[in-house]
Amino acid sequence: MPQLDTSTWFVTITSMILTLFIMFQLKVSKYNFLNNPESKLTSSPKTAMPWEEKWTKIYSPLSLPLQL
């Protein structure tokens, strides 16, 4: 049974990784990135909701007294 020749694997894998890296760099370099990105100031109007005007308490069933 012939033995598998693995002497060229290193060169093949290295060239494949290098080629993928170069292709990725070329693909990314096509995009225009902003030099100094700044967030837009968005002002949303503050509307008073009915539940924000009064204080409400939510009771957990475990904190209520036992109902016998």
Backbone as a ProteinNet text record, in pm:
[ID]
protein_1_A
[PRIMARY]
MPQLDTSTWFVTITSMILTLFIMFQLKVSKYNFLNNPESKLTSSPKTAMPWEEKWTKIYSPLSLPLQL
[TERTIARY]
85	0	90.1	68.9	157.8	131.1	235.9	225.9	190.5	112.3	67.9	183.8	208.4	317.9	268	318.6	275.2	380.3	477.1	586.4	541.4	437.6	394.1	278.7	234.4	120.2	149.7	266.8	300.8	294.6	352.5	353.1	210.9	132.8	-4.5	-89.9	-83.7	-164.6	-118.4	11.2	63.1	21.1	31.1	-9.2	-159.6	-237.9	-382.3	-418.3	-355.9	-383.2	-339.5	-225.2	-178.3	-272.4	-319.7	-412.8	-544.5	-596.5	-720.1	-702	-588.6	-562.1	-558	-489.9	-480	-617.8	-696.1	-829.5	-918.5	-908	-986.5	-945.2	-816.2	-768.2	-815.3	-815.3	-862.5	-1012.8	-1087.3	-1231.6	-1262.8	-1192	-1218	-1171.3	-1067.1	-1013.4	-1106	-1206.7	-1299.4	-1399.7	-1417.1	-1515.5	-1456.7	-1542	-1501	-1545.3	-1448.2	-1477.2	-1460	-1544.3	-1533.1	-1409.1	-1339.5	-1219.3	-1252.1	-1352.3	-1387.6	-1539.2	-1588.6	-1734.2	-1787.3	-1894.5	-1958.5	-2105.7	-2158.7	-2298.5	-2387.6	-2498.9	-2593.8	-2673.6	-2700.9	-2780.8	-2928	-2992.2	-3133.6	-3211.7	-3302.5	-3384.4	-3526	-3566.4	-3701.2	-3789.5	-3908.2	-3996.4	-4038.7	-4031.4	-4066.9	-4217.1	-4284.8	-4428.4	-4455.7	-4546.8	-4581.6	-4679.6	-4638.8	-4725.2	-4805.9	-4925.2	-5008.1	-4941.5	-4864.7	-4802.7	-4676.6	-4626.9	-4511	-4550.2	-4678.6	-4721.5	-4749.6	-4781.8	-4814.1	-4721.1	-4705	-4618.8	-4700.4	-4652.6	-4723.8	-4629.6	-4684.6	-4605.3	-4658.6	-4568.4	-4606.1	-4572.2	-4671	-4651	-4618	-4513.6	-4477.7	-4566.5	-4612.8	-4698.9	-4628.3	-4495.5	-4424.1	-4414.8	-4429.1	-4418.5	-4552.8	-4661.8	-4793	-4814.8	-4899.9	-4929.1	-5004.1	-4989.6	-5052.2	-5203.5	-5271.8	-5417.8	-5465.5	-5518.6	-5565.8	-5714.1
-116.9	0	123.8	218.1	335.1	431.1	498	592.2	731	804	936.1	1033.7	1107.2	1204	1336.8	1374.9	1496.6	1605.7	1594.1	1691	1827.1	1830.8	1959	2022.2	1959.8	2012	2147.6	2163.9	2289.8	2406.5	2387.4	2492.7	2519.9	2416.2	2432.3	2507.7	2466.8	2530.5	2674.1	2697	2832.3	2924.9	2878.2	2963.2	2986.5	2887.8	2905.7	3011.9	3007.3	3105.8	3244.6	3253.6	3382.1	3438.1	3354	3397.7	3445.2	3372.3	3413.9	3546.6	3564.5	3689.8	3806.3	3788.2	3895.2	3925.4	3822.8	3845.2	3918.9	3883.6	3951.4	4097.2	4123.8	4261.5	4343.5	4285.8	4357.7	4386	4288.7	4307.8	4415.3	4417.7	4514.9	4654.1	4661.5	4792.3	4868.7	4802.6	4870.5	4956.4	4930.2	5004.2	5135.3	5236.6	5366.7	5376.8	5385.9	5397.9	5542.9	5587.2	5722.5	5734	5846.2	5864.1	5879.1	5961.6	5986.6	5973.9	5853.3	5838.8	5904.5	5980.2	6045.9	6007.4	5994.9	5956.8	6077	6049.6	6155	6187.9	6314.3	6355.1	6343.7	6246.1	6226.6	6269.4	6361.2	6407.1	6355.7	6270.2	6216.9	6296.4	6330.7	6408	6324.4	6385.7	6315.7	6324.6	6211.7	6208.5	6142.3	6199.8	6145.9	6030.1	5915.6	5798.2	5793.2	5736.9	5732.3	5657.1	5551.1	5474.7	5542.4	5646.7	5718.4	5825.9	5865.6	5972	5923.1	5798.7	5748.9	5633.4	5615.6	5510.3	5384.2	5277.1	5150.2	5048.3	4955.8	4850.7	4717.2	4633.5	4500.9	4403.6	4330.4	4237.5	4099.3	4041.9	3906.4	3811.1	3703.3	3608.3	3549.9	3541.8	3483.6	3580.9	3711.6	3807.6	3839.2	3790	3813.9	3725.8	3768.6	3682.4	3556.9	3453.4	3326.9	3340.1	3288.9	3289.7	3151.2	3144.7	3015.5	3003.2
0	0	0	-92.6	-99.8	16.5	55	166.3	113	189.5	148.8	160.1	52.7	51.2	108.8	224.7	293.1	286.6	200.4	197.5	143.8	64	5.7	82.8	189.5	263	326.2	380.8	447.6	349.2	231.2	130.6	82.6	64.5	16.5	119	243.6	347.6	370.5	371	391.2	277.4	155.6	43.1	42.5	86.4	93.6	197.3	313.9	419	373.6	310.9	260.6	154.5	65.7	-38.3	22.1	120.3	185.9	259.2	321.9	391.7	292.9	181.2	80.7	22.1	-5.9	-61.2	38.7	165.5	267.7	280.2	275.2	284	165	47.9	-69.8	-61.5	-8.6	4.2	107.1	218.2	323.6	281.1	203.3	165.3	70.2	13.8	-76	-0.7	129.5	206.9	255.5	265.5	317.2	462.7	551.2	692.8	734.4	827.3	878.3	966.7	956.7	1037.5	1185.2	1215.4	1354.2	1369.2	1392.5	1401.4	1527.9	1512.1	1625.4	1626.6	1745.5	1757.3	1728.3	1664.2	1633.4	1759.4	1778	1892	1854.8	1911.9	1884.5	2007.6	1988.8	2100.2	2080.3	2171.9	2164.8	2260	2215.9	2303.2	2423.7	2540.9	2664.3	2684.7	2674.4	2694.7	2828.7	2903.2	3034.3	3017.1	3064.8	3061	3190.2	3185.2	3307.4	3421.4	3390.1	3496.9	3551.1	3484.1	3535.8	3636.8	3637.6	3726.4	3867.3	3885.3	4018.5	4053.7	4184.8	4234	4249.6	4193.4	4206.7	4266.6	4339.2	4399.8	4351	4308.1	4261.3	4372.5	4418.3	4525.8	4468.7	4524.4	4487.1	4565.3	4504	4578.8	4700.6	4696.5	4808.9	4926.5	4902.6	5010.6	5075.9	5018.4	5075.9	5197.8	5291.9	5408.2	5364.2	5442.6	5407.2	5413.9	5315	5309.2	5355	5476.8	5527.5	5519.3
[MASK]
++++++++++++++++++++++++++++++++++++++++++++++++++++++++++++++++++++

